[in-house]
Amino acid sequence: MSTIGYESWAVDLGTVGAVYPFQGWEVAMTVLGVLFWLGWHRMQFDAESKELEDAVNSFKGSEATQAIDRY
């Protein structure tokens, strides 16, 4: 299987160039990867903030007093 169209590697490799798939897409893939990474972190932050807020709100009022008195 050849990614650049060569059937034999008996050539001057200095003139071959990149020998991997998606040549020329390095910058676009890096930008997409960084955007995905930032988006994932934002989603995690929102989900964990909501979970923490729910935990804080679940112990307000008389339930909190009962939990404190119990211990």
Backbone torsions as a table, in degrees:
resi	resn	phi	psi	omega
1	MET	NA	132.3	-178.5
2	SER	-121.2	130.2	179.9
3	THR	-88.8	-13.2	-177.2
4	ILE	-121.2	5.1	175.9
5	GLY	92.7	2.5	178.2
6	TYR	-87.3	135.7	176.6
7	GLU	-92.1	-22.0	-179.2
8	SER	-134.0	141.7	178.4
9	TRP	-91.4	11.6	178.4
10	ALA	-84.3	58.9	179.3
11	VAL	-133.5	172.8	175.8
12	ASP	-74.5	107.0	-175.3
13	LEU	-67.7	-14.5	175.8
14	GLY	-68.6	-22.6	-179.4
15	THR	-100.0	-4.6	-176.1
16	VAL	-73.7	-45.8	-177.2
17	GLY	91.1	-152.2	-178.1
18	ALA	-71.1	141.9	-176.9
19	VAL	-122.4	41.0	-179.7
20	TYR	-133.5	159.8	-179.2
21	PRO	-69.7	160.9	179.2
22	PHE	59.3	44.3	178.2
23	GLN	-63.2	134.1	179.3
24	GLY	91.2	-4.1	-178.7
25	TRP	-101.6	12.2	-174.8
26	GLU	-61.4	-46.5	-177.6
27	VAL	-66.9	-45.3	-179.6
28	ALA	-62.4	-42.6	179.5
29	MET	-67.1	-35.8	177.6
30	THR	-66.1	-44.1	178.2
31	VAL	-62.1	-44.6	177.8
32	LEU	-61.9	-40.5	178.7
33	GLY	-63.6	-42.8	179.5
34	VAL	-67.1	-42.1	177.5
35	LEU	-62.5	-41.9	176.8
36	PHE	-61.8	-44.3	-179.6
37	TRP	-61.0	-47.4	179.2
38	LEU	-65.4	-40.6	178.2
39	GLY	-63.2	-41.5	178.8
40	TRP	-63.0	-43.4	178.7
41	HIS	-63.8	-38.3	178.0
42	ARG	-64.2	-43.7	178.6
43	MET	-63.4	-40.8	177.5
44	GLN	-63.2	-43.7	179.4
45	PHE	-60.1	-46.5	179.7
46	ASP	-63.4	-43.9	-178.5
47	ALA	-65.5	-42.5	-179.2
48	GLU	-71.2	-34.3	176.5
49	SER	-64.9	-42.0	178.7
50	LYS	-65.0	-41.8	179.0
51	GLU	-63.3	-41.8	178.3
52	LEU	-66.2	-42.4	178.7
53	GLU	-62.8	-41.0	176.9
54	ASP	-62.9	-39.3	178.9
55	ALA	-66.4	-40.0	179.0
56	VAL	-67.2	-43.5	-177.7
57	ASN	-70.6	-21.9	-178.4
58	SER	-73.8	-15.2	-179.0
59	PHE	-117.2	42.2	176.5
60	LYS	-103.0	152.6	174.9
61	GLY	77.9	-140.7	-174.1
62	SER	-67.0	-30.5	178.3
63	GLU	-63.3	-39.6	178.7
64	ALA	-65.8	-42.5	178.8
65	THR	-62.2	-43.1	178.4
66	GLN	-64.1	-39.9	179.1
67	ALA	-66.2	-38.4	178.5
68	ILE	-69.4	-44.6	-179.6
69	ASP	-64.7	-31.8	-178.9
70	ARG	-65.1	-29.9	-179.0
71	TYR	-107.1	NA	NA
